[in-house]
Amino acid sequence: MIVGSAACESDEKANMLKLKLVYVSDKNAELKKQVLVMGNPHKAGPFGTVKSLRSNLTIVADPSVNPRLAKLLEKVAFRKELIVCLANSNVKEMLERAGIPNYLVVAQDDDIVNFFELNHDPVYKRDPDQNVDEIFHVLRELLRLGYNVLLSDVDIVYLQDPFDHIYRDSDVESMTDGHNNSTTYGFDDVFDEHFMGWGLYAHIMRVWIIFQIYQDLFSI
C-alpha cells in the first residue's frame, strides 16, 4: 500500500488543528472564569455556609459585620494589613516595646484595655458574652472586613517588620512549632490518658474552627 505525502500532510494538519482547538477552548474557559471572579465581587456568607468560588478571589469588605471594629481598623491598618495578637495584662511590658505601627491587640481583660487606651494605642475587646473561641471569631471578622491578618502569639519577638518579608502568594499560610520533619508539617503526638478527658481532642477542635472560618471565606 502506497500512501501519498499529501495524505500525510492532511492528517498532520488535522491533528494540529485539533490541538489548537483544545488549547483555545481551555484558554476560553480560563478567561470566562476570570471574568466571573473579577467582574462580580463576593461577600463571605453567614457562618457555616460557603458562597464563594473555588478560586483566589477578592473578598468585598463588609463593615456591617462589626462597625466598631471597622472604625478602629481604619486608623491602624496600613495597606489593609495588620498584626493581631491576643493578650492580657501579663504582657504589658513586651507590648509596650513593640515598634510595628500596624498592629491590633485583642484584649482579654479590662486592665490591658485601660493600659492601651491610656497610651492611645489600638486595642479591641469583644463583648463579655462573645469570649468562646474569641480569637478565631475576631480573625473571621477581620477577614470579612477586607483585611489581611498576621495572627501572632504574644511570645513571638519581632526584629523587623514581617510584612516586608511576606510573598503574598497564597490565601492562607501558617508556621508550626515543629522541631523535626514530622512536627514541622503539623503532626502532633497526643497521649491517650483517661484523666485528660475532653482535652485529648482540644487540638482537633481548634483546627476544626479554623477550617470552618476559611471554608466560609475561600471555599477550601
Backbone bond lengths (Angstrom), bond angles and torsions (degrees), N, CA, C in turn:
res aa  C-N    CA-C-N  psi(-1)  N-CA   C-N-CA  omega(-1)  CA-C   N-CA-C  phi
1 M - - - 1.466 - - 1.525 108.44 -
2 I 1.308 115.13 130.87 1.455 120.80 -178.68 1.522 108.64 -109.64
3 V 1.308 115.75 126.05 1.467 120.90 179.40 1.520 108.08 -110.26
4 G 1.323 115.78 125.19 1.452 120.07 -178.14 1.519 112.48 -74.01
5 S 1.332 115.30 156.66 1.468 120.36 179.85 1.524 111.62 -65.68
6 A 1.349 116.45 -28.78 1.467 120.40 -179.57 1.528 110.29 -63.61
7 A 1.365 116.45 -40.42 1.460 120.45 179.85 1.522 110.92 -65.77
8 C 1.331 117.51 -40.54 1.474 121.42 178.43 1.523 110.97 -62.98
9 E 1.337 115.20 -41.75 1.463 118.86 179.44 1.518 111.01 -64.89
10 S 1.337 116.96 -37.39 1.461 120.64 179.66 1.528 110.55 -64.62
11 D 1.351 116.26 -43.28 1.470 119.29 178.45 1.524 111.39 -63.45
12 E 1.337 115.89 -40.06 1.470 119.63 -179.74 1.524 111.02 -65.19
13 K 1.341 116.66 -41.33 1.460 120.01 178.58 1.525 111.24 -65.48
14 A 1.324 115.62 -37.82 1.466 119.36 179.19 1.526 110.96 -63.84
15 N 1.340 115.64 -42.15 1.469 119.31 178.43 1.528 111.72 -64.68
16 M 1.343 115.21 -39.33 1.456 119.20 178.59 1.527 111.17 -64.27
17 L 1.326 115.63 -40.96 1.459 119.22 178.88 1.530 111.50 -64.79
18 K 1.339 116.53 -37.57 1.464 120.45 177.81 1.522 110.97 -63.90
19 L 1.335 116.15 -42.29 1.459 120.16 178.59 1.528 111.50 -64.00
20 K 1.328 115.44 -41.96 1.459 119.12 178.47 1.530 111.14 -64.19
21 L 1.332 116.10 -38.51 1.466 120.98 179.41 1.528 110.64 -63.48
22 V 1.331 116.16 -42.29 1.470 120.15 178.02 1.521 110.29 -63.45
23 Y 1.335 116.71 -43.10 1.465 121.18 -179.49 1.528 111.17 -63.30
24 V 1.332 115.77 -46.08 1.466 120.28 -179.39 1.527 110.50 -64.70
25 S 1.332 117.20 -38.35 1.464 120.54 179.05 1.525 111.26 -64.88
26 D 1.334 115.65 -43.83 1.469 119.47 177.72 1.527 111.25 -63.52
27 K 1.334 115.89 -42.54 1.460 119.98 179.92 1.524 110.73 -64.32
28 N 1.323 116.24 -39.45 1.465 120.72 179.55 1.529 110.81 -64.57
29 A 1.336 116.41 -41.05 1.463 120.38 178.55 1.524 110.86 -64.24
30 E 1.346 116.10 -39.31 1.464 120.33 178.98 1.521 111.03 -65.69
31 L 1.328 117.73 -42.07 1.461 121.56 179.58 1.528 111.24 -66.60
32 K 1.326 116.81 -38.01 1.460 120.04 176.76 1.524 111.01 -61.63
33 K 1.326 115.41 -39.37 1.461 119.62 179.22 1.516 110.66 -65.88
34 Q 1.353 117.08 -40.26 1.459 120.64 178.83 1.525 111.08 -64.09
35 V 1.323 116.86 -41.34 1.464 120.57 178.46 1.522 110.31 -62.89
36 L 1.331 115.87 -41.08 1.462 120.19 -179.84 1.516 111.80 -64.05
37 V 1.332 115.64 -41.41 1.473 120.01 -177.53 1.521 111.52 -74.30
38 M 1.345 116.99 -46.53 1.454 120.67 -174.29 1.523 112.76 -80.11
39 G 1.318 116.84 -25.73 1.457 119.73 -176.80 1.511 113.93 -83.47
40 N 1.319 119.12 -23.82 1.456 122.87 -177.46 1.518 109.79 -128.83
41 P 1.335 117.17 87.73 1.470 119.62 178.58 1.524 111.28 -59.38
42 H 1.326 115.95 149.82 1.452 121.50 -176.47 1.514 111.19 -117.34
43 K 1.326 114.58 151.81 1.453 121.56 169.79 1.517 108.23 -105.69
44 A 1.339 115.15 149.71 1.457 118.80 176.28 1.519 109.55 -66.80
45 G 1.322 117.20 141.32 1.455 121.55 -179.98 1.514 112.17 -78.05
46 P 1.326 116.89 176.13 1.467 121.10 177.12 1.514 111.02 -59.49
47 F 1.334 115.66 160.30 1.456 120.68 -177.93 1.521 110.45 -58.28
48 G 1.334 115.88 130.59 1.454 120.53 179.44 1.504 114.30 93.00
49 T 1.324 117.62 2.61 1.462 120.80 179.20 1.519 109.98 -122.15
50 V 1.323 116.30 163.10 1.463 121.90 178.68 1.514 107.65 -127.42
51 K 1.338 117.53 117.26 1.448 121.02 -178.72 1.528 112.38 -128.13
52 S 1.302 117.45 15.62 1.458 120.18 -179.02 1.521 110.87 -108.46
53 L 1.335 115.79 165.25 1.448 121.13 176.82 1.514 109.95 -82.57
54 R 1.325 116.78 159.37 1.465 120.49 178.12 1.523 109.20 -83.77
55 S 1.306 115.32 69.62 1.463 120.70 179.06 1.512 108.68 -158.26
56 N 1.323 115.55 170.42 1.452 121.10 -177.74 1.526 108.95 -83.91
57 L 1.330 117.00 81.70 1.447 121.18 -176.26 1.515 111.15 -104.42
58 T 1.335 114.70 161.80 1.458 121.04 178.46 1.520 109.46 -85.11
59 I 1.337 115.78 130.70 1.450 120.61 178.28 1.520 109.09 -86.73
60 V 1.327 117.22 127.30 1.456 121.25 179.00 1.520 109.41 -72.59
61 A 1.326 116.19 130.58 1.461 120.20 179.36 1.525 110.30 -63.50
62 D 1.317 115.53 138.38 1.465 121.43 -178.90 1.527 109.03 -128.24
63 P 1.343 118.05 86.62 1.475 121.31 -176.14 1.520 113.65 -60.14
64 S 1.333 117.41 -21.69 1.460 119.86 -178.63 1.523 112.15 -67.70
65 V 1.335 117.56 -15.17 1.464 120.90 178.08 1.518 110.52 -59.69
66 N 1.333 116.31 -44.02 1.467 121.44 -180.00 1.530 107.77 -158.32
67 P 1.330 118.30 86.76 1.471 121.00 -176.99 1.526 113.23 -58.38
68 R 1.331 118.15 -37.74 1.461 121.07 -179.27 1.525 110.74 -64.09
69 L 1.336 116.71 -44.30 1.460 121.01 179.09 1.528 110.53 -69.16
70 A 1.326 117.19 -39.16 1.467 120.96 -179.67 1.526 110.85 -60.88
71 K 1.323 117.64 -40.34 1.468 121.54 179.62 1.525 110.99 -66.22
72 L 1.331 116.53 -39.32 1.460 121.03 179.24 1.520 111.05 -66.18
73 L 1.323 117.81 -41.33 1.463 121.63 -176.28 1.525 112.22 -67.31
74 E 1.325 117.55 -28.34 1.460 120.22 178.32 1.521 112.18 -59.00
75 K 1.335 116.32 -25.20 1.460 120.89 -176.76 1.527 112.87 -91.10
76 V 1.327 117.51 -21.04 1.470 118.49 -170.22 1.518 114.88 -118.50
77 A 1.322 119.11 -20.91 1.469 120.94 -172.03 1.525 110.66 -90.72
78 F 1.313 116.24 102.89 1.455 122.62 177.45 1.522 109.11 -79.61
79 R 1.337 116.12 127.94 1.477 122.69 -178.25 1.535 111.34 56.52
80 K 1.319 116.45 31.63 1.479 121.89 178.19 1.524 111.72 61.28
81 E 1.334 116.94 28.97 1.459 121.95 178.99 1.519 109.51 -129.37
82 L 1.327 116.21 143.70 1.460 118.62 176.75 1.517 110.91 -160.07
83 I 1.335 114.22 156.74 1.457 122.29 174.12 1.522 107.86 -93.09
84 V 1.312 116.81 134.29 1.458 121.68 179.72 1.521 108.56 -123.61
85 C 1.332 115.94 130.85 1.460 119.77 176.42 1.522 109.60 -136.91
86 L 1.315 115.24 145.76 1.456 122.78 177.28 1.515 108.14 -91.92
87 A 1.341 117.19 128.04 1.454 118.93 -172.12 1.521 111.76 -144.94
88 N 1.328 114.70 155.75 1.457 121.64 168.79 1.528 108.57 -124.17
89 S 1.332 116.37 -174.02 1.458 119.81 -173.58 1.525 113.73 -66.82
90 N 1.325 118.20 -11.58 1.465 121.25 -179.15 1.522 113.14 -72.60
91 V 1.321 117.63 -12.44 1.472 119.77 -176.55 1.528 111.90 -112.67
92 K 1.326 117.03 20.75 1.466 120.49 -178.26 1.528 112.40 -56.29
93 E 1.324 116.21 -46.76 1.461 120.04 -174.46 1.521 111.66 -61.93
94 M 1.353 117.14 -42.52 1.457 120.36 179.88 1.528 110.46 -66.55
95 L 1.323 117.67 -44.38 1.453 121.06 -177.54 1.527 111.92 -68.21
96 E 1.303 116.75 -28.89 1.451 121.01 -179.98 1.524 111.53 -65.37
97 R 1.336 116.19 -28.92 1.465 120.49 -179.29 1.527 112.92 -91.17
98 A 1.327 117.46 2.24 1.466 120.30 -178.16 1.527 109.79 -64.62
99 G 1.331 115.49 131.97 1.455 119.51 -177.62 1.509 114.13 -110.75
100 I 1.327 118.76 7.33 1.457 122.42 -178.98 1.526 108.19 -95.66
101 P 1.335 118.46 123.74 1.471 120.46 -171.63 1.527 114.87 -72.11
102 N 1.334 117.55 -37.10 1.466 119.23 -174.30 1.522 111.45 -93.23
103 Y 1.327 114.88 77.45 1.452 120.60 176.60 1.519 109.53 -136.39
104 L 1.311 115.51 157.51 1.459 121.44 177.63 1.516 108.35 -136.75
105 V 1.316 116.15 129.50 1.459 121.47 176.89 1.518 108.79 -98.07
106 V 1.330 115.81 125.31 1.462 121.13 173.32 1.522 106.33 -93.20
107 A 1.320 116.53 107.83 1.459 121.59 -171.95 1.521 111.69 -80.76
108 Q 1.314 114.92 142.89 1.457 121.48 177.11 1.518 112.78 -100.00
109 D 1.329 118.01 -12.35 1.459 119.92 179.00 1.524 109.95 -147.74
110 D 1.318 115.85 167.94 1.464 121.21 -176.49 1.523 112.30 -70.31
111 D 1.335 118.03 -26.12 1.462 120.60 -179.65 1.522 111.22 -61.91
112 I 1.321 116.42 -45.56 1.460 119.20 -178.90 1.530 110.57 -70.29
113 V 1.335 117.07 -31.83 1.464 120.67 175.67 1.525 110.16 -63.10
114 N 1.327 116.33 -48.85 1.462 121.13 -179.88 1.525 111.52 -62.57
115 F 1.336 116.20 -38.68 1.461 120.62 -179.73 1.524 111.08 -62.10
116 F 1.327 117.00 -46.70 1.460 120.28 -177.94 1.519 111.85 -72.92
117 E 1.309 117.52 -39.75 1.456 119.78 179.23 1.521 111.11 -64.63
118 L 1.337 116.94 -35.00 1.450 121.54 177.66 1.525 111.28 -62.98
119 N 1.328 115.96 -33.56 1.469 121.51 180.00 1.524 112.41 -96.87
120 H 1.333 116.28 7.08 1.473 121.75 179.21 1.528 111.81 58.39
121 D 1.316 115.73 38.45 1.460 121.70 178.05 1.525 109.92 -104.86
122 P 1.340 117.03 154.99 1.468 120.48 -176.01 1.522 112.69 -70.45
123 V 1.311 116.65 127.65 1.459 122.32 177.76 1.516 108.61 -149.54
124 Y 1.311 115.28 146.30 1.462 120.62 -178.68 1.520 109.05 -137.68
125 K 1.327 116.03 137.72 1.457 121.38 177.88 1.517 108.34 -135.01
126 R 1.306 115.67 128.47 1.464 120.08 -179.86 1.516 109.51 -74.55
127 D 1.333 115.42 167.09 1.455 120.71 176.91 1.522 110.02 -62.84
128 P 1.329 118.18 151.25 1.475 121.35 -175.93 1.522 114.49 -56.67
129 D 1.325 117.65 -28.69 1.465 120.15 -177.57 1.521 112.27 -89.80
130 Q 1.340 117.33 11.97 1.459 120.93 -178.09 1.521 111.96 -121.24
131 N 1.312 117.65 32.85 1.463 121.11 -175.37 1.517 113.80 -88.04
132 V 1.318 118.83 -7.98 1.456 121.41 -178.73 1.529 109.15 -71.28
133 D 1.340 115.73 122.81 1.468 120.92 -179.09 1.534 110.04 51.38
134 E 1.315 116.07 45.62 1.462 122.14 -168.55 1.516 113.46 -55.45
135 I 1.318 117.51 -53.74 1.452 119.97 -172.18 1.522 112.13 -64.03
136 F 1.327 117.58 -32.47 1.456 120.10 -178.98 1.524 111.44 -71.33
137 H 1.322 116.45 -36.47 1.459 119.52 177.90 1.523 111.40 -74.05
138 V 1.322 117.65 -34.34 1.462 120.59 173.84 1.521 109.54 -64.01
139 L 1.320 116.87 -42.59 1.463 121.33 178.07 1.522 110.52 -58.65
140 R 1.306 116.56 -43.85 1.466 119.89 179.56 1.527 110.94 -63.87
141 E 1.322 117.60 -41.19 1.461 120.22 178.52 1.519 111.35 -63.89
142 L 1.322 117.24 -39.54 1.460 120.99 178.50 1.520 111.18 -62.96
143 L 1.318 116.57 -41.78 1.459 120.49 179.27 1.526 110.97 -66.53
144 R 1.318 116.54 -40.77 1.467 119.90 178.92 1.522 111.72 -68.57
145 L 1.323 116.50 -24.32 1.462 120.08 176.46 1.528 111.76 -80.68
146 G 1.336 117.14 -3.24 1.461 121.19 173.74 1.509 115.64 94.30
147 Y 1.346 117.75 20.53 1.464 120.62 -177.29 1.520 111.51 -106.45
148 N 1.336 115.23 149.75 1.457 121.89 171.13 1.523 107.77 -91.20
149 V 1.308 116.35 129.50 1.458 120.72 -168.97 1.520 111.13 -122.48
150 L 1.325 115.29 132.43 1.460 121.88 169.95 1.524 106.54 -106.63
151 L 1.327 116.25 102.84 1.462 121.64 -178.27 1.521 108.72 -81.93
152 S 1.324 116.34 121.63 1.454 120.66 -170.03 1.516 111.37 -125.39
153 D 1.328 116.38 139.97 1.459 121.33 170.51 1.526 109.00 -76.10
154 V 1.322 115.74 152.45 1.459 119.05 -177.55 1.523 112.79 -74.19
155 D 1.334 117.44 -10.09 1.463 119.22 177.71 1.520 112.40 -91.04
156 I 1.335 117.13 9.33 1.453 121.83 176.53 1.529 109.19 -87.69
157 V 1.335 116.35 133.83 1.460 121.81 177.84 1.528 108.48 -107.83
158 Y 1.327 117.21 123.54 1.458 121.93 179.69 1.523 110.03 -98.82
159 L 1.319 116.22 124.78 1.455 121.62 176.08 1.523 111.65 -96.78
160 Q 1.343 116.37 -23.84 1.458 122.29 176.42 1.518 108.17 -142.68
161 D 1.311 115.65 169.62 1.453 120.48 177.52 1.529 108.96 -69.24
162 P 1.335 119.26 114.91 1.471 120.66 -175.89 1.523 113.23 -66.21
163 F 1.328 118.08 -23.65 1.455 119.81 -178.66 1.528 112.54 -68.15
164 D 1.321 116.52 -16.87 1.466 120.19 175.93 1.527 111.96 -78.30
165 H 1.318 117.66 -6.44 1.464 121.19 -174.26 1.533 112.32 -125.94
166 I 1.321 117.73 15.46 1.463 121.72 179.48 1.521 109.14 -103.30
167 Y 1.343 116.96 133.27 1.461 121.11 -175.80 1.523 112.96 -81.62
168 R 1.346 118.69 -24.06 1.472 123.35 179.19 1.532 111.52 59.85
169 D 1.313 116.21 43.87 1.459 120.14 -178.58 1.532 112.40 -108.45
170 S 1.327 117.74 15.47 1.464 120.62 177.71 1.516 109.09 -155.33
171 D 1.318 115.84 162.70 1.468 120.76 -179.86 1.527 112.15 -73.96
172 V 1.327 116.09 -41.78 1.460 120.79 -174.35 1.525 109.18 -132.60
173 E 1.317 117.17 128.19 1.461 122.36 174.12 1.519 108.32 -130.66
174 S 1.325 116.79 147.93 1.462 120.12 179.71 1.521 110.02 -144.43
175 M 1.310 115.31 156.38 1.454 121.83 176.74 1.527 108.06 -124.63
176 T 1.303 116.17 131.14 1.455 120.24 -178.69 1.527 110.73 -96.13
177 D 1.327 115.04 170.95 1.461 121.09 173.91 1.526 111.09 -94.55
178 G 1.316 116.15 16.47 1.459 120.48 -176.46 1.510 113.39 -62.48
179 H 1.300 115.28 147.62 1.457 120.83 -178.35 1.528 112.41 -120.94
180 N 1.342 117.44 4.02 1.461 120.66 175.24 1.530 108.68 -149.07
181 N 1.330 117.55 -178.16 1.454 121.08 -174.03 1.519 113.20 -63.09
182 S 1.326 117.47 -25.91 1.459 120.69 -179.57 1.525 111.32 -81.97
183 T 1.316 116.85 -54.98 1.465 120.09 -175.20 1.525 112.60 -72.15
184 T 1.310 118.33 -25.02 1.459 120.80 178.92 1.519 111.16 -61.24
185 Y 1.326 116.98 -32.75 1.461 121.02 -178.30 1.520 112.74 -97.14
186 G 1.336 116.77 23.14 1.450 119.78 168.07 1.508 117.12 99.76
187 F 1.322 119.06 -6.44 1.461 119.92 -179.56 1.525 109.27 -77.97
188 D 1.326 116.44 135.24 1.462 119.33 178.05 1.523 109.75 -131.19
189 D 1.316 115.94 149.47 1.459 122.39 -179.51 1.524 109.64 -96.32
190 V 1.316 116.26 129.23 1.460 121.58 179.39 1.522 109.06 -123.31
191 F 1.326 116.87 130.73 1.451 121.24 178.51 1.526 109.70 -84.73
192 D 1.326 115.80 128.55 1.462 121.38 -179.27 1.528 109.26 -86.01
193 E 1.334 116.27 81.24 1.454 122.53 -179.57 1.522 109.75 -115.39
194 H 1.338 116.56 133.71 1.457 120.41 -173.74 1.529 112.78 -62.15
195 F 1.339 118.05 -30.55 1.459 119.67 -176.26 1.532 112.06 -74.02
196 M 1.348 118.14 -10.04 1.459 120.60 177.27 1.522 111.77 -75.01
197 G 1.335 117.42 -22.85 1.461 119.79 179.67 1.517 111.63 58.68
198 W 1.344 115.32 -139.35 1.466 119.72 -177.51 1.524 112.26 -69.45
199 G 1.351 117.11 -15.71 1.453 120.01 179.56 1.522 113.14 -60.73
200 L 1.343 116.18 -20.67 1.461 120.38 177.47 1.521 111.40 -58.45
201 Y 1.344 116.87 -30.16 1.457 121.01 -174.75 1.529 112.58 -108.20
202 A 1.326 117.64 9.56 1.461 120.40 -175.57 1.517 112.01 -61.33
203 H 1.338 117.09 -38.81 1.464 119.13 -178.30 1.523 110.98 -65.28
204 I 1.327 117.01 -33.92 1.462 120.84 177.94 1.520 110.09 -68.24
205 M 1.329 117.60 -38.57 1.458 121.69 179.18 1.515 111.23 -61.36
206 R 1.337 117.78 -41.58 1.451 120.69 -179.46 1.529 110.72 -65.39
207 V 1.315 116.28 -42.14 1.459 120.14 178.29 1.520 110.24 -62.35
208 W 1.334 116.88 -39.69 1.463 120.66 -179.19 1.517 110.93 -64.24
209 I 1.331 117.97 -40.58 1.463 121.70 179.79 1.517 110.66 -63.55
210 I 1.333 116.13 -45.29 1.464 119.73 178.89 1.523 110.45 -61.96
211 F 1.336 116.09 -41.52 1.459 119.90 179.89 1.522 110.48 -61.40
212 Q 1.342 117.83 -41.77 1.453 121.18 179.20 1.518 111.56 -61.72
213 I 1.346 116.67 -39.90 1.460 120.57 -179.96 1.522 110.43 -61.79
214 Y 1.333 117.65 -50.26 1.454 120.54 -177.08 1.521 112.06 -73.91
215 Q 1.317 117.35 -26.07 1.462 119.61 175.60 1.518 110.08 -64.47
216 D 1.325 116.78 -40.83 1.458 120.83 178.14 1.515 111.50 -61.21
217 L 1.336 116.41 -39.58 1.453 120.60 -172.66 1.515 113.66 -86.94
218 F 1.329 117.25 -40.85 1.453 120.07 -170.40 1.525 113.90 -120.82
219 S 1.317 118.26 0.09 1.460 121.91 179.59 1.511 110.97 55.61
220 I 1.339 115.95 53.21 1.461 121.56 179.88 1.521 109.99 -70.18
